Amino acid sequence: MVQAESLGSSIDHAESSARRIACMEVWGGHEGFAGEVSVPGIDVFVGCEPHTGDSHGGDIYYVSNCAAGLITRFVLADVSGHGSIVAEAASGLRNLMRRFINTPDQSRFARALNKSFSKQSGLFATAILVSYFAPSDHAIICNAGHPRPLHFSVSKQEWRYLDQDSSGAVKPQQARSIGVSNLPLGVINPTQYEQFALPLERGDLLVLYSDAFLEVRGSDGKPWGEDALLNIVRRIDTTDPANFRSNLLNLILKESGETRLDDDVTMIVLHHNASDPPRQGLLERAVVLGKVLGLVAS
C-alpha cells in the first residue's frame, strides 16, 4: 500500500494512515484526513480538508465492509451546517451504516437516511452512496442530489460523469413511487431513491467529491461547473490514484489563481484492483447480485 498523501500545513493536525477495513467495520467521520484504506477489490484514497483549516467540517465520509467481504459501501455526504449539527448527523449516518451493512439494496439505506434527516428540522444533506459487489465487480450507485461521480474507463481511456442514463450502466426495476425522487436527504419524506449498476474493469477509477470542486470561480466570477472540472480531470495522471486528489487540487488552484477552495474539500478515489473476494457458491452469488441490482426482492 502506498503512503498517505499530505494536504499541507493547513491541516497538519489531520490523521494520516493506511489501513485495512475489517469485516463489519464502519470507518470514517468528518474530520480532516488524508490517507488510504483497503477493502476487497478496491484501493480507497480519502482526502478531506475542512474549510478554513478547522479540525472538522460539513462533509462526512464513511466506508463499511460486510461480514462476508462481498459488499463494501462508500458514502460521501455534504451536510448543511457545521459543528455539533454535523457531528450528530455523522453519528446517525454511522449507526445506519451498521444497521444496513449486510443489505445489498442501498436504496433502502437511502430512504432510511432521508427519514433520519427529515426528523431534524432544517437539516438536509446531499449524498452519494456507492456499493461495490466484489464477486461480479459491479459498483452500484445511488445519488441523493449530490454532484455526479466521475468514472475513468481504463479500456476506453476516457472520463465521464455517471448517472442513471450513463452508457453501460445496468438499470434496476424503477422505484414504485408517485412524485419526486433522488432529492437531497431531509427535503421531503418520503422520497424514493433509484440505483444503477456499473461494471468495473481492473484499473478503472471512480471519483466521489464535494461540490467545492464545481464551485471554483473563473475570471468572469461564475462557477466552473462540470465542463471545466472534466477538462481539468482529463489532465491528471490516472496511474497514480494515491495522489490524484492532491494533483487535481494543485492544478485547479493554479488555473484559477486561488490559494484555496472556498468550502470543505473532500474526495474519495476508488481504484478497482479486482482482487478476488472470498469464495462463494455461484447460486448464492447470483441471488445476492440480484438483490444488489434491485432485480430480486430483499
Secondary structure, DSSP 8 states (H G I E B T S, - for coil): --------GGGTTSB--EEE--TT-EEEEEE-EEEEEEETTEEEEEEEE-GGG-SEEEEEEEEEE-TTSSEEEEEEEEES--THHHHHHHHHHHHHHHHTTT-S-HHHHHHHHHHHHHTSTT--EEEEEEEEETTTTEEEEEEEB----EEEETTTTEEEE-STT-TT-B-------SS-BS--BTSSSS-B--EEEEE--TT-EEEEE-GGGT--B-TTSSB-HHHHHHHHHTTS-TT-GGGHHHHHHHHHHHHH--SS-SS-EEEEEEEE---------HHHHHHHHHHHTTSS--
